[in-house]
Amino acid sequence: MPLIIHADDFGKDESVSRCIVDVMRRGWCSETSLMVNMPFADSAVELARKEGFSQHVGLHLNLTHGMPLTDDIRNCQRFCNADGTFNKFFHLRITSRLWLSARERRAVATELEAQLEKFL
């Protein structure tokens, strides 16, 4: 069975993405996942294509960092600050994941669908 080493957070910022490119070049890592809602995501995709590992990039679904892609989730205080950025509350408190209102569940579904669509 092959050993798979995964580098998380591709596209999070320029520094993280360049480090991932470096470990992919060296063969120290076999795959990565792209945070499509982060500011460096488009540049990270171009780097992966240029470096020849775009087929080893998966999707990192993200409800805790950066700016959401959809308005519905931006308007949910459980997920986002007043400026519309994810607030990490959902990530920090595991019990917060268990009690979502119908509106919050719809907002999460819409956001995850948007992230998948952007990735594709």
N, C-alpha and C positions, 0 to 999 in steps of 0.2 A: 504494500500500500504506500503510495507516495506521500511525502510530508508536504502539507499546504501551509504556507505562511502568508497571512493576510495583513495588509496595511490599511488601516481604517482612515477615514477623514480626507480622502483625496478631494481637492478643491476647496478645503476649508480656508486656506490662505496660501500665499505664494511660498512661504517657507516650508510648510508641511508638504505641499505638492512637489516642490523641488527635491525634498528629502525622499519622498516616495519614488520619484523618477530615478534618483540615484540608487536606491536599494533594488529597484526593478532592473536597472542596467547591470548591476553587479550580480544579479541572480540570487540575492539574499531573500527575496520575497517573490511569491508566485502569483499574487493577485492583490487587487485593491478595490475599494468601493468609493464611489463619487457622491459627495453631498451636493446635489444639484441646486439647492437654494442658497449656496454660499457665493460670495463675490468672485472667487477665483475659479468657479466651476467650469466656465467656458474655456478659460485658458488651460485648465488641467486637461480637458478633453483634447485640445490641440497638442499638448505635450505628449499625451498617451499615443495619439496618432503618429506624431513625428518620431517618437521613440520605438514604435512598433509593438506596443502592448495593449492597444485599445480593446482587443478581444479578451483581455484579462481584467476588465473593469466592470464591476457590478454596481448596483444601486445601494446607497446607504440611506435608507429612509430616516428622516430627521424631524423630530418634534421638539427639540431642545436648544438648538443653536442657530443663530442668524435670523434672517428675515423669511417668514413664510411666503409661499407663492400665492396663497389665496386670501381673500378678504375675510371669509367666514371665520377662519381660525384667528386672524389678527384681532377680531372683535371678541374673542373669548379670553377673559381675564385669567383663567386657569392656565392658559398657554402663553399669553403674550403680555408684554408691558404696554403702557400707554402709547409708546412710539411704534408699536407694531412688531417689535422683535420678540423672538421666543424668550421666555423668562426663566427657563430651566426648572420651574416648580414641578412640572410633570416628571422630570428626570429625578429630582431630589427626593420626592416623597412617593414611595411605591403605592401607598394606599390611595393616592390621588388618581391612579390609573383604574381603580376598581369602581369608582362612583362617578361616571360621566352622565350628564344629562343627555337627552335625545338630541338637543341642539349641538352639544359638544361632540357627540359621536358622529353626527353628520359633518361637522366641521373637520374632524380628523379624517374621515373617509374622503372628503373633497380634497384636502391637502395632500394626502397620500396618493390619490389618483393623479393630482397635478404633478407631483414629483415623479411618478412613474412615467407620465406622458412626456415630461421634459427629458427624462433619461432616454426614452425610446427615440 
